[in-house]
Amino acid sequence: MARILLRKMAKNQTGTIAAVKVGGELGQRIRDMGLVPGTDISIQGRAPLNDPVALRVMGGTLSLRNNEADFIEVEVDDE
């Protein structure tokens, strides 16, 4: 398993959140959306300029800006 930033994940790639590396209001907001370590996610798609990214988590769809996704480390399969 490799660790990469959520921003670097490809469309349809899946992984498990390993860490959220930000505190304060932004960190709390990310955690409140359910993006906590141990949560499985998959990338649904990206906007035409690659920002924001749409991801599937716990049966719902979320959208994150790349500057927010930069704080989330994800474990993905080495392929």
N, C-alpha and C positions, 0 to 999 in steps of 0.2 A: 504494500500500500504506500502510495506517495502522497505527500501533503502539498497542496497548491492553494493559491488564493482563489476564492470563488470567482473573481473577475477573469481568471485564466481558463475556466472550464468551457468546454465546447458544447454546442447545442446537442441535446439528448444525452449528455454525459450525466452520470449519477455519482453520488458520493455521500459521505457522512460528515457532518460538521465536527471538526476536531477542536476548534478554539475560536473565540471571539476576542480579538485583541484590541478592544477600545473600551473605555469607561465613560463615565459622565452620562449626559442625556442621550447621546447617540448610541452608546453601548446599551443603555436601558431600553431604548426604542427598538433596537435590533433584537434584543432578548424578548421583549414584549410581543414581537411578531412571531415568536416560536423558534427563532434561529438560535438554538442553544446546542452545546456539545452533545453529540449522540443522535441528533436529528438527521434523518435521511432526506436528501434533496435531489432534484434533477433539474437541469436547465431546459426550459421550454423553448426559449428563443431570445432574440436580441432585436432591438430597434435598428433601423438602417445604419446608423453611425455607431453601433455596438453599445449604446448607452440610452436607456437602462437595459437591465437584464431581467427577464421573466423567469421565475423559478417555481417549481411545484414543491410544496411542503405540506405535510399532514392533510392531504386531500384538497388543498386550496392553492391558489396562484398568488404569488407576491411579485412585486416589481421593486428592484433596488438599483440605485445609481451606482456606477462603477466606484465612485469615491467611498461609498458605504461598503461595497463588496470587497474592497481592499483590506478590510479589517477582519474578514472571515476566512479562516483556514479550513480546508476540506480534505478529507482522506479519500482518494480515488484509487481504483485499481490501476496497476501498471499495465499499460497495453501498448 
